[in-house]
Amino acid sequence: YLEAGVLDCGVTVKDLPLYAETSFVLQYEHLVLAVPKSLPTSQTTRQFALSLASIRSGEFLQPTVPAISISEFRSAPFLFLKPGNDARDRSEQICRDAGFEPKVVMELDLLTTAYQLAEAGCGITFVRAAHPIMSNDISALDFYKIDHPDTHRPIKVFWRPTKNNRYAQEKFIPFLKNSFS
């Protein structure tokens, strides 16, 4: 839509090389693995569970906080988004890189639905780190930092400079930069 001139500004996780000069990273999205406490996990695995305080503060992103391999959960039932979704693609790649194909028991349209079904004990799923922060009760789930580069990605703002929208861009772009820094 930017190239067609329909939009002047957009937010995406895709890389748009044509707009590299007129873009910036708004923030980073981080995925964590949500595992129902009702599923059997080893004590060794459970010692890597993240605290809500660690997720809220962002401390879990520090290199000093250990990550765990997704291979620890290879026999677990997985809740994935439907094919064609970027989160699905990344989740499958993370599992493949660990040497296994996940046992997908449900394919869903929304990450929020996957999160709620994980809370109900139906399987494990990748969720944005913001999900447990916004949830009222996380007592049914453990969260894990997974050691794979696809668990984080930049969210970028791109814009198409034109004479017609110059004033709006001069005001809006700094507002965005300051609001999310």
Backbone as a ProteinNet text record, in pm:
[ID]
protein_1_A
[PRIMARY]
YLEAGVLDCGVTVKDLPLYAETSFVLQYEHLVLAVPKSLPTSQTTRQFALSLASIRSGEFLQPTVPAISISEFRSAPFLFLKPGNDARDRSEQICRDAGFEPKVVMELDLLTTAYQLAEAGCGITFVRAAHPIMSNDISALDFYKIDHPDTHRPIKVFWRPTKNNRYAQEKFIPFLKNSFS
[TERTIARY]
81.9	0	85.7	204.4	295.2	337.6	379.1	425.8	315.1	191.9	79.3	32.8	83.7	43.9	-86.3	-137.3	-261.9	-236.1	-122	-84.5	40.5	49.9	170.1	262.3	206.4	281.5	226.2	313.2	267.3	356	303.4	376.7	379.4	499.6	511.4	632.7	633.7	750.9	831.4	780	848.6	956.9	1057.1	1162.9	1126.5	1121.5	1088.3	1209.7	1302	1427.8	1408	1301.8	1275.4	1259	1213.9	1188.7	1289.2	1405.7	1505.6	1545.9	1550.5	1590.1	1479.4	1356.8	1244.3	1174.7	1252.4	1196.6	1275.8	1216.5	1287.1	1220.8	1295.7	1242.1	1159.8	1032.4	941.3	966.6	972.4	1003.3	1031.3	1063.6	1088.9	978.8	941.9	845	925.1	889.2	957.9	856.3	891.3	805.5	859.7	769.9	803.9	714	754.2	674.8	585.3	455.4	357.5	327	352.5	336.5	241.6	131.6	41.3	113.2	93	154.4	100.2	-16.6	-75.7	-4.3	75.3	150.7	274.4	308.7	428	555.1	633.5	765.3	862.6	987.8	1087.5	1121.4	1174.9	1219.4	1331.7	1414.7	1522.6	1465.7	1362.1	1297.5	1232.1	1160	1084.6	1174.5	1299.1	1389.4	1417.7	1386.1	1405.9	1281.8	1174.3	1050.9	1077.7	1020.3	1038.6	936.2	974.9	879.6	804.9	686.3	610.2	686.3	751	828.6	939.9	1003	1109.8	1056.5	936.7	876	831.6	767.9	719.8	832.9	942	1053.4	1140.6	1126.7	1212.7	1345.3	1362.4	1486.6	1515.2	1411.3	1430	1506.3	1513	1584.3	1735.5	1778	1921	1992.1	2113.6	2189.2	2215.9	2210.3	2234.6	2117.5	2000.5	1884.6	1890.8	1905.8	1924.5	1798.5	1823.3	1715.9	1720	1613.8	1603.3	1576.2	1616.1	1590.9	1446.9	1383.8	1248.1	1244.6	1358.4	1362.4	1320.1	1327.2	1279.7	1130.1	1060.5	914.7	871.5	960.3	932.7	814.8	785.3	673.4	541.9	544.5	424.7	328.9	200.6	104.6	119	124.1	142	12.4	-8	-116.4	-50.7	-79.4	-18.6	-126.8	-86	-175.3	-184.6	-284.1	-304.7	-188.5	-165.1	-59.1	-76.9	37.7	36.3	59.8	52.8	75.8	224.5	280.7	422.1	460	375.3	404.7	409.7	324.2	325	456.3	494.9	618.6	738.6	744.8	857.9	856.4	739.5	728.5	774.2	729.7	771.2	922.1	978.2	1122	1200.8	1155.5	1222.9	1227.5	1116.3	1110.6	1200.1	1192.4	1274.8	1423.2	1461.5	1602.2	1647.4	1553.1	1585.4	1578	1544.1	1549.1	1420.7	1306.1	1181	1067	966.1	841.1	743.5	685.4	593.5	463.8	410.9	281.8	173.8	120.1	21	-116.5	-179.7	-310.6	-425.2	-393.2	-495.2	-430.8	-502.4	-460.5	-564.4	-517.1	-606.9	-585	-683.1	-673.9	-599.1	-610.5	-557.2	-461.7	-356.6	-261.4	-327.2	-421.7	-492.5	-571	-631.2	-704.5	-607.8	-493.6	-392.7	-349.4	-331.1	-292.3	-399.4	-524.6	-633.8	-647.1	-625.8	-631.2	-512.1	-397.8	-283.5	-316.9	-380.9	-424.2	-517.2	-600.3	-695.3	-628.9	-498.5	-425.7	-427.2	-467.6	-482.1	-351.4	-247.5	-119.3	-30.8	86.8	181.8	180.8	219.1	218	317.8	361.6	441.7	346.6	378.1	297.9	391.3	338.5	415.9	438.3	552.9	583.7	483.4	413.1	312	188.5	161	40.4	34.5	137.5	127	121	180.5	176.8	34.1	-41.7	-177.9	-281.7	-240.8	-334.6	-358.1	-480.6	-513.5	-456.1	-450.5	-409.1	-321.4	-196.7	-107	-72.2	-147.7	-113.8	-118.5	-186.2	-197.5	-82.8	3.1	108	247	343.6	484.2	528.6	622.2	672.8	822.6	868.8	1008.7	1068.4	1190.7	1271.6	1335.7	1313.5	1365.1	1488.9	1589.8	1718.1	1717.4	1649.9	1644.5	1627.4	1698	1688.3	1549.6	1467.9	1334.2	1234.5	1279.1	1187.7	1182.6	1257.7	1244.8	1262.3	1193.5	1200.9	1164	1215.2	1181.3	1045.1	975.8	852.8	892.1	872.2	921.6	808.8	838.6	750.5	817.5	740.2	787.5	698.8	754.8	671.3	721.9	630.4	656.9	659.8	775.8	782.6	716.3	628.2	566	552.1	532.2	514.1	382.1	282	147.3	138.4	217.9	204.8	326.3	408.7	532	509.3	414.4	389	343.8	250.9	201.3	315.4	399.9	512.8	610.6	636	728.9	679.2	549.8	492.1	472.9	422.1	383.2	503.1	603.1	718.3	792.7	825.7	889.6	799.6	668.7	575.4	587.5	588.2	602.5	734.8	841.6	974.7	980.7	923.4	926.7	831.5	723.8	621.7	663.5	749.4	783.8	929	999.2	1140.5	1157.3
-121	0	126.7	117.4	232.1	258.2	152.6	167.7	216.9	175.4	217.3	358.6	416.5	551.5	557.2	440.1	435.7	479.2	436.9	473.6	560.3	646.1	727.3	669.2	585.3	533.2	395.4	307.1	174.5	114.4	15.1	-58.6	-203.6	-262.5	-400.4	-467.9	-600.2	-676.8	-719.3	-690.1	-723.8	-620.9	-663.6	-573.1	-514.9	-384.6	-317.2	-236.1	-298.2	-229.6	-96.2	-84.6	39.2	157.9	130.2	236.6	235.5	175.5	165.8	303	402	536.8	606.7	563.3	627.2	524.1	468.8	371.2	374.7	319.3	301.9	188.1	130.9	23.7	87.3	54.8	107.4	38.6	-93.1	-173.2	-314.8	-402.4	-542	-627.7	-729.4	-827.8	-949.2	-1001	-1116.4	-1227.1	-1348	-1463.4	-1543.8	-1595.7	-1690.7	-1812.3	-1923.6	-2044.9	-2053.3	-2069.3	-2084.2	-2233	-2286.6	-2429.8	-2448.1	-2521.4	-2546.7	-2621.2	-2576.8	-2644.7	-2785.7	-2812.7	-2945.6	-3048.3	-3002.6	-3095.9	-3142.5	-3268.9	-3317.4	-3256.6	-3193.7	-3142.5	-3182.5	-3191.6	-3233.8	-3118.5	-3153.9	-3051	-2967.9	-3033.7	-2962	-2853.9	-2889.3	-2792.8	-2681.5	-2718	-2619.7	-2513.7	-2546.2	-2447	-2330.5	-2346.8	-2240.3	-2153.6	-2185.1	-2106	-1961.6	-1869.8	-1726.9	-1678.1	-1584.7	-1522.1	-1412.6	-1381.9	-1273.4	-1141.6	-1123	-1000	-986.8	-1097.8	-1097.2	-1060.9	-1110.4	-1078.3	-932.3	-889	-749.3	-648.6	-673.9	-579.1	-590.3	-699.3	-723.1	-786.6	-817	-877.8	-1009.6	-1083.7	-1213.6	-1201.4	-1080	-1058.7	-1049.4	-1033	-1020.3	-1153	-1146.3	-1269.7	-1353.5	-1290.7	-1364.6	-1454.7	-1431.2	-1517.4	-1632	-1754.7	-1867.8	-1901.3	-1943.9	-1990.7	-2142.9	-2200.4	-2345.3	-2383.4	-2502.6	-2549.5	-2598.4	-2568.3	-2615.4	-2768.5	-2831.3	-2977.5	-3042.5	-2967.4	-3019	-3048.3	-2988.4	-3000.9	-3078	-3154.7	-3221.7	-3317.3	-3373.8	-3469.2	-3402.9	-3274.6	-3203.6	-3174.6	-3160.6	-3117.7	-2966.5	-2926.2	-2786	-2725	-2599.2	-2517.2	-2414.5	-2420.9	-2329.2	-2248.6	-2135.7	-2061.3	-2133.8	-2099.5	-2165	-2135.1	-2224.6	-2200.6	-2066.6	-2006.3	-1876.4	-1761.6	-1788	-1684.6	-1681.8	-1563.3	-1549.6	-1618.1	-1608	-1673.2	-1825.2	-1879.2	-2022.3	-2060	-1982.9	-2011.6	-2010.1	-1910	-1900.4	-2013.2	-2049.2	-2158.3	-2290.6	-2318	-2441.6	-2443.1	-2328.7	-2321.4	-2345.2	-2290.6	-2309.9	-2458.4	-2527.2	-2671.1	-2749	-2717.4	-2787.8	-2770.2	-2650.1	-2624.3	-2704.3	-2743.5	-2826.1	-2975.3	-3005.6	-3144.1	-3224.6	-3158.2	-3233.8	-3158.3	-3234	-3177.3	-3172.9	-3058.8	-3049.4	-3127.2	-3182.8	-3252	-3145.1	-3094.2	-2986.2	-3048.5	-3015.5	-3072.7	-2979.2	-2850.3	-2753.3	-2640.8	-2596.1	-2480.1	-2371.4	-2252.3	-2144.9	-2019.7	-1930.4	-1804.1	-1696.5	-1697.7	-1588.5	-1638.1	-1560.6	-1592	-1587.1	-1497.6	-1487	-1614.7	-1672.8	-1798.1	-1909.9	-1915.5	-2016.5	-2000.5	-1877.1	-1849.1	-1900.1	-1871.1	-1913	-2065.4	-2131.5	-2277.6	-2338.9	-2273.1	-2318	-2305.1	-2194.2	-2175.9	-2288.6	-2336.1	-2443.7	-2581.5	-2586.3	-2712.5	-2792.9	-2731	-2804.7	-2826.7	-2756	-2770.6	-2651.4	-2653.7	-2544.1	-2457.3	-2331.7	-2239.8	-2126.7	-2069.6	-1948.1	-1829.8	-1736.9	-1615.4	-1495.7	-1380.2	-1257.9	-1241.5	-1190.5	-1170.8	-1076.9	-996.7	-906.2	-981.3	-1100.5	-1173.8	-1198.2	-1256.3	-1276.6	-1146.7	-1041.3	-912	-859.2	-880.8	-828.2	-923	-1043.4	-1142	-1118.6	-1144.5	-1128.8	-1241.2	-1360.6	-1477.3	-1565.2	-1583.8	-1670.2	-1795.8	-1823.9	-1935	-2071.5	-2084	-2213.1	-2238	-2139.1	-2151	-2123.1	-2190.3	-2153.8	-2093.8	-1999.9	-1934.9	-1958.9	-1980.7	-2013.1	-1926.8	-1884.3	-1816.7	-1927.7	-1925.2	-2028.3	-1975.6	-2062	-2019.7	-2030.5	-1936	-1931.7	-1787	-1745.3	-1605	-1565	-1662	-1627.8	-1593.3	-1592.5	-1554.2	-1402.6	-1329.8	-1183.7	-1125.8	-1015.1	-949.2	-802	-720.1	-577.5	-548.8	-454.6	-399.1	-260.8	-240	-118.3	-28.2	99.6	199.8	244.9	243.4	289.9	404.4	497.1	602.7	641.1	696	741.2	893.4	950.6	1096.5	1159.3	1251.3	1327.9	1472.4	1557.9	1699	1721	1642.8	1662.2	1628	1535.3	1492.9	1529	1618.8	1653.3	1703.4	1793.2	1847.5	1737	1654.8	1545.3	1450.4	1416.9	1328.7	1392.5	1521	1589.9	1588.9	1578.8	1573.3	1428.7	1343.2	1207.5	1115.3	1119.1	1030	1054.6	1177.9	1199.1	1156.4	1176.6	1132.2	981.1	904.6	759	721.2	781.9	750.7	776.1	883.8	917.2	833.6	788.6	713.5	570.7	513.4	372.8	351.6	456.1	438.3	409.7
0	0	0	61.5	54.7	-89	-157.9	-295.4	-387.6	-360	-444.4	-411.7	-302.8	-265	-188.2	-146.4	-69.8	74.7	128.7	265.3	264.1	363.2	380.1	485.8	574.6	688.5	722.8	769.6	807.5	914.5	984.7	1086.4	1041.5	1040.5	993	1055.1	1048.8	1089.3	967.4	852.6	727.1	697.9	624.2	583.8	447.7	438.7	313.5	270	196.5	160.1	89.3	11.3	-61.2	34.2	158.2	256.2	371.5	349.3	456	509.5	423.2	465	544.1	525.5	593.8	682.7	773.2	866.8	996.3	1099.5	1226.4	1302.6	1396.2	1479.2	1590.2	1592.3	1693.9	1827.7	1822.7	1940.1	1894.2	1987.8	1955.4	2015	1939.4	1987.8	2033.9	2151.5	2207.6	2233.8	2191.7	2216.4	2333.4	2413.2	2518.7	2499.8	2556.5	2547.7	2670.7	2647.9	2756.6	2771.3	2889.6	2915.9	3034	3013.5	3126.2	3238	3360.1	3474	3490.2	3431.3	3440.5	3352.5	3255.2	3171.2	3247.3	3231	3301.6	3242.6	3328.4	3289.6	3398.3	3362.1	3459.7	3554.4	3668	3763.3	3701.5	3619.7	3552.5	3462.3	3386.2	3297.2	3377.3	3481.2	3558.2	3623.4	3648.4	3709	3614.9	3485.5	3388.2	3370.6	3440.2	3427.2	3469.4	3393.3	3419.3	3520.4	3602.1	3692.8	3618	3663.1	3602.7	3618	3730.3	3752.5	3648.7	3614.9	3514.5	3376.3	3345.5	3216.2	3214.7	3321.5	3328.8	3315.1	3383.1	3382.6	3257.8	3185.5	3070.6	3108.5	3236.7	3284.2	3212.2	3175	3110.6	2977.8	2922.3	2797	2816	2939.9	2967.3	2939.3	2890	2861.9	2987.4	3102.8	3227.2	3266	3207.3	3233.6	3134.1	3185.5	3094	3013.8	2891.3	2802.8	2799.9	2749.2	2741	2596	2558	2422.5	2410.7	2299.1	2273	2268	2245.4	2238.7	2370.1	2479.8	2608.9	2605.9	2509.2	2501.1	2375.9	2316.5	2189.1	2194.2	2307.5	2314.2	2356.8	2381.3	2427.9	2311.7	2341.8	2239.6	2216.7	2090.2	2055.4	2003.5	2037.3	1984.2	1893.6	1764.9	1668.5	1599.4	1546.1	1459.3	1325.8	1247.2	1118.2	1023.4	925.8	827.7	756.9	723.5	656.9	752.8	881.9	982.1	1017.2	1031.3	1061.5	1193	1294	1422.4	1404.9	1318.7	1289.1	1222.3	1122	1049.7	1143.4	1228.2	1321.3	1422.5	1473.7	1571.4	1510.7	1388.8	1321	1298.8	1258.7	1233.8	1362.2	1471.2	1599.9	1633.9	1614.6	1642.8	1546.2	1417.5	1318.1	1347.9	1384.8	1416.5	1538.4	1623.2	1739.8	1705.9	1578.8	1534.7	1546.6	1553.8	1561.2	1495.1	1458.3	1407.4	1523.4	1552.9	1667.3	1643	1750.5	1744.8	1765.8	1655.1	1660.8	1681.5	1794.8	1826.2	1790.8	1771.3	1732.6	1653.8	1549.5	1471.8	1491.3	1526.4	1567	1483.8	1488.9	1415.9	1493.2	1625.1	1706.7	1814.3	1836.7	1942.3	2079.5	2096.6	2224.1	2253.6	2150.9	2169.7	2207.6	2142	2176	2321.7	2363.4	2502.5	2599.8	2570	2658.1	2662.2	2549.8	2548.1	2622.1	2616.5	2696.6	2845.4	2882.2	3022	3065.5	2971.8	3002	3000.7	2969.2	2974.2	2845.4	2733.9	2607.3	2532.7	2568	2499.1	2525.1	2462.4	2479.9	2355.3	2371	2257.2	2279.4	2169.6	2177.2	2186.6	2274.9	2289.5	2300.3	2271.6	2293.4	2443.9	2478.8	2620.6	2686.3	2608.1	2663.6	2714	2662.6	2704.6	2855.7	2916.1	3061.1	3140.1	3086.3	3155.1	3161.2	3054	3045.9	3106.8	3141	3194.6	3343.5	3386.2	3528.4	3612.6	3557	3634.5	3548.1	3588.2	3512.6	3591.9	3695.7	3784.2	3715.9	3602.1	3533.8	3436.6	3415.7	3313.4	3369.2	3308.6	3324.8	3192.5	3197.1	3077.9	3068.3	2944.6	2922.4	2812.4	2836.5	2735.5	2652.6	2522.8	2433.6	2361.5	2350.6	2292.1	2139.4	2077.4	1931.4	1886.4	1781.4	1737.5	1686.7	1643.1	1593	1703.8	1828.4	1937	1956.8	1877.4	1882.5	1742.6	1720.5	1590.4	1606.5	1516.9	1523.4	1461.5	1519.9	1463.4	1411	1282	1218.7	1170.6	1170.6	1111.2	982.6	874	743.7	699.7	625.2	569.2	430.8	356.4	219.4	222.8	206	210.5	86.9	112.5	4	49.5	-43.1	-9.2	63.8	28.9	86.1	234.2	280.7	420.4	505.9	459.9	529.2	672.1	691.6	825.1	921.5	875.6	959.8	997.3	902.2	930.6	1028.5	1013	1102.8	1246.8	1265.2	1400.3	1447.8	1358.4	1396.9	1421.5	1336.3	1349	1481.2	1519	1649.8	1766.5	1751.8	1855.5	1875.2	1767.2	1777.1	1840.5	1794.8	1848.7	1998.3	2042.9	2185.8	2268.6	2209.8	2284	2313.8	2231.5	2246.9	2286.1	2319.9	2356.1	2502.4
[MASK]
+++++++++++++++++++++++++++++++++++++++++++++++++++++++++++++++++++++++++++++++++++++++++++++++++++++++++++++++++++++++++++++++++++++++++++++++++++++++++++++++++++++++++++++++++++++

